[in-house]
Amino acid sequence: MLSVQNTISWLQHGDGILSSPGGVEGIGYIKIPNSDDPDLSVPDIELINIGGSIVSDGGPGGSTAVRRGMRISESIFDEAFGSIDGKETWSTFPMLLHPKSFGYLELKDSNPFNHPRLYGNYLTDPRDVATFVAAIRHVQALTATAPFQRYGARIHPAKYKTCRMHTFDSDEYWECAIRTLTATLHHQIATCRMGPVGDRLAVVDPELRVHGIRRLRVVDSSVLPRTISAHTNAPALAIGLKAADLIKNTWKI
Ligand SMILES: Cc1cc2nc3c(=O)[nH]c(=O)nc-3n(C[C@H](O)[C@H](O)[C@H](O)COP(=O)(O)OP(=O)(O)OC[C@H]3O[C@@H](n4cnc5c(N)ncnc54)[C@H](O)[C@@H]3O)c2cc1C
């Protein structure tokens, strides 16, 4: 990719292969058939389509950055993806937009410089697993469509040792696969959520002021009261901008 041609194309026209946003070429939003949220305008899953996969930086010496970045052990990686290491791939990451499983954090001790303890509790609610399995079925159907078949697209049958007791491609197999290898996209929210005074879990009011404490605001993605059908970086920026206006208004600046 790092050819002179591509570099010139990027520097002169802001175009070409180097203008790709980190390999994410397209996103889509789906509602699963058995969604427990009847509102059709609220998707359950975001499909993140990538012109590559966790084996894309492989080849001689094996995959490095992606495998390690996703903290996948060598043995799991090798047994599941070793056979396609370094091959041309595309991938679709189903991202669970509205997890029903709840995590939490707590202070480790009274030293403010120590990191808190984080408990993700991922996939503890079985509805989250069912939503993922439905998303996998959707991706399988998508792969079978003519536009994908024009390129001979095939789903790689990653077989995990941990899931050998299940028939490949059964719902039980996919549940096992999901529990074997799933990553977070780090969109934690709601640990200081916004809400009215009577809300037991609310920390801040609509102007980001901490209930019951004067002159203290919380300004970050932790104030988002519930999951959003999106990633959290842009909302965090919007919260920051809004907070600047609120603070200026309070102090008549
Ligand atoms: C690996 C990773 C990938 C992500 N990818 C995406 C993505 O592709 N798209 C997307 O939308 N979102 C993404 N996110 C999520 C997004 O980055 C966060 O939701 C967003 O940054 C949250 O903003 P924030 O201001 O709430 O917190 P942060 O960005 O975490 O900011 C908190 C700040 O407080 C500082 N700080 C902490 N303790 C102290 C202290 N004691 N004193 C002073 N300063 C302190 C920290 O250094 C930090 O700068 C990703 C997150 C991670 C971790």
Ligand as a Chemical Component Dictionary entry (heavy atoms), coordinates in Angstrom:
data_LIG
# 
_chem_comp.id                   LIG 
_chem_comp.type                 NON-POLYMER 
_chem_comp.pdbx_formal_charge   0 
_chem_comp.three_letter_code    LIG 
# 
loop_
_chem_comp_atom.comp_id 
_chem_comp_atom.atom_id 
_chem_comp_atom.alt_atom_id 
_chem_comp_atom.type_symbol 
_chem_comp_atom.charge 
_chem_comp_atom.model_Cartn_x 
_chem_comp_atom.model_Cartn_y 
_chem_comp_atom.model_Cartn_z 
_chem_comp_atom.pdbx_ordinal 
LIG C1  C1  C 0 -9.000  1.152  22.068 1  
LIG C2  C2  C 0 -10.225 2.025  21.919 2  
LIG C3  C3  C 0 -10.770 2.207  20.661 3  
LIG C4  C4  C 0 -11.895 3.000  20.491 4  
LIG N1  N1  N 0 -12.384 3.191  19.235 5  
LIG C5  C5  C 0 -13.422 4.024  19.047 6  
LIG C6  C6  C 0 -13.912 4.302  17.731 7  
LIG O1  O1  O 0 -13.382 3.810  16.727 8  
LIG N2  N2  N 0 -14.967 5.138  17.603 9  
LIG C7  C7  C 0 -15.591 5.698  18.666 10 
LIG O2  O2  O 0 -16.552 6.460  18.484 11 
LIG N3  N3  N 0 -15.161 5.441  19.927 12 
LIG C8  C8  C 0 -14.088 4.640  20.144 13 
LIG N4  N4  N 0 -13.650 4.393  21.409 14 
LIG C9  C9  C 0 -14.386 4.964  22.542 15 
LIG C10 C10 C 0 -14.036 6.430  22.762 16 
LIG O3  O3  O 0 -12.636 6.615  22.641 17 
LIG C11 C11 C 0 -14.515 6.853  24.149 18 
LIG O4  O4  O 0 -15.915 6.643  24.267 19 
LIG C12 C12 C 0 -14.231 8.323  24.407 20 
LIG O5  O5  O 0 -12.854 8.620  24.278 21 
LIG C13 C13 C 0 -14.689 8.682  25.797 22 
LIG O6  O6  O 0 -14.360 10.029 26.049 23 
LIG P1  P1  P 0 -14.263 10.553 27.525 24 
LIG O7  O7  O 0 -13.944 12.014 27.425 25 
LIG O8  O8  O 0 -15.505 10.142 28.248 26 
LIG O9  O9  O 0 -13.089 9.746  28.221 27 
LIG P2  P2  P 0 -11.538 9.623  27.803 28 
LIG O10 O10 O 0 -11.353 9.863  26.343 29 
LIG O11 O11 O 0 -11.078 8.345  28.404 30 
LIG O12 O12 O 0 -10.862 10.848 28.556 31 
LIG C14 C14 C 0 -10.564 10.815 29.934 32 
LIG C15 C15 C 0 -9.352  11.681 30.136 33 
LIG O13 O13 O 0 -9.142  11.891 31.538 34 
LIG C16 C16 C 0 -7.768  11.783 31.798 35 
LIG N5  N5  N 0 -7.606  11.444 33.218 36 
LIG C17 C17 C 0 -7.863  10.274 33.836 37 
LIG N6  N6  N 0 -7.604  10.359 35.145 38 
LIG C18 C18 C 0 -7.196  11.613 35.376 39 
LIG C19 C19 C 0 -6.786  12.328 36.551 40 
LIG N7  N7  N 0 -6.758  11.736 37.757 41 
LIG N8  N8  N 0 -6.422  13.606 36.404 42 
LIG C20 C20 C 0 -6.466  14.223 35.208 43 
LIG N9  N9  N 0 -6.838  13.594 34.059 44 
LIG C21 C21 C 0 -7.200  12.317 34.150 45 
LIG C22 C22 C 0 -7.292  10.703 30.858 46 
LIG O14 O14 O 0 -5.898  10.802 30.652 47 
LIG C23 C23 C 0 -8.085  11.045 29.591 48 
LIG O15 O15 O 0 -7.417  11.987 28.780 49 
LIG C24 C24 C 0 -12.506 3.611  21.607 50 
LIG C25 C25 C 0 -11.941 3.431  22.876 51 
LIG C26 C26 C 0 -10.810 2.659  23.030 52 
LIG C27 C27 C 0 -10.211 2.502  24.408 53 
# 
loop_
_chem_comp_bond.comp_id 
_chem_comp_bond.atom_id_1 
_chem_comp_bond.atom_id_2 
_chem_comp_bond.value_order 
_chem_comp_bond.pdbx_ordinal 
LIG C1  C2  SING 1  
LIG C2  C3  SING 2  
LIG C2  C26 DOUB 3  
LIG C3  C4  DOUB 4  
LIG C4  N1  SING 5  
LIG C4  C24 SING 6  
LIG N1  C5  DOUB 7  
LIG C5  C6  SING 8  
LIG C5  C8  SING 9  
LIG C6  O1  DOUB 10 
LIG C6  N2  SING 11 
LIG N2  C7  SING 12 
LIG C7  O2  DOUB 13 
LIG C7  N3  SING 14 
LIG N3  C8  DOUB 15 
LIG C8  N4  SING 16 
LIG N4  C9  SING 17 
LIG N4  C24 SING 18 
LIG C9  C10 SING 19 
LIG C10 O3  SING 20 
LIG C10 C11 SING 21 
LIG C11 O4  SING 22 
LIG C11 C12 SING 23 
LIG C12 O5  SING 24 
LIG C12 C13 SING 25 
LIG C13 O6  SING 26 
LIG O6  P1  SING 27 
LIG P1  O7  DOUB 28 
LIG P1  O8  SING 29 
LIG P1  O9  SING 30 
LIG O9  P2  SING 31 
LIG P2  O10 DOUB 32 
LIG P2  O11 SING 33 
LIG P2  O12 SING 34 
LIG O12 C14 SING 35 
LIG C14 C15 SING 36 
LIG C15 O13 SING 37 
LIG C15 C23 SING 38 
LIG O13 C16 SING 39 
LIG C16 N5  SING 40 
LIG C16 C22 SING 41 
LIG N5  C17 SING 42 
LIG N5  C21 SING 43 
LIG C17 N6  DOUB 44 
LIG N6  C18 SING 45 
LIG C18 C19 SING 46 
LIG C18 C21 DOUB 47 
LIG C19 N7  SING 48 
LIG C19 N8  DOUB 49 
LIG N8  C20 SING 50 
LIG C20 N9  DOUB 51 
LIG N9  C21 SING 52 
LIG C22 O14 SING 53 
LIG C22 C23 SING 54 
LIG C23 O15 SING 55 
LIG C24 C25 DOUB 56 
LIG C25 C26 SING 57 
LIG C26 C27 SING 58 
# 
